[in-house]
Amino acid sequence: MNIVTIAYIFGVILLYVTIWLCYRPLKVLARVAFNGLLGGAAIFGINFAFGWLGVTIGINAVTSLTVGLLGVPGVALILALQHFFV
């Protein structure tokens, strides 16, 4: 085996280890992004359903992630904070 073949094998092993180490954080990041999108959709639905009552939640990254990660308690938290501080 010459040096080029050894370097190629070492490069492939290094690439595999790097992808293996980065896979879990990317998986977590993708899950958080997906939950943020679901949270934004949930806030849009709440604004659509209860807007005529004056119950609206602003759609931004913080509220979307809060609702996406916490679910119904996140909606209650956002509404309670909005009631007390706005």
Residue, then its C-alpha position, 0 to 999 in steps of 0.5 A: m500500500n502506498i501513502v495515497t491509499i493510506a491517506y484516503i482510508f484515513g480520510v474516510i475513517l475521519l469523515y465517518v467519525t466526524i459525521w457520527l459525532c455531529y449526527r446527534p446535535l443535528k438531529v436535536l436541531a432538526r427536532v427543535a426547528f420542527n417543533g418551532l414550525l408546529g408552534g407557529a402553526a398552532i399560534f396561527g390557529i389560535n389567532f384564527a379561532f380566537g381573534w374575534l374574542g381579542v385573544t391573539i399571540g404574536i408569531n415570532a421565534v420565542t413564542s413559536l418555540t415556547v408553544g412548540l416545545l411546551g405545547v398547551p402549557g406553553v400557550a397558557l404561559i404566553l397568554a398569562l405573561q401577555h395578560f400580566f405584562v401587556 
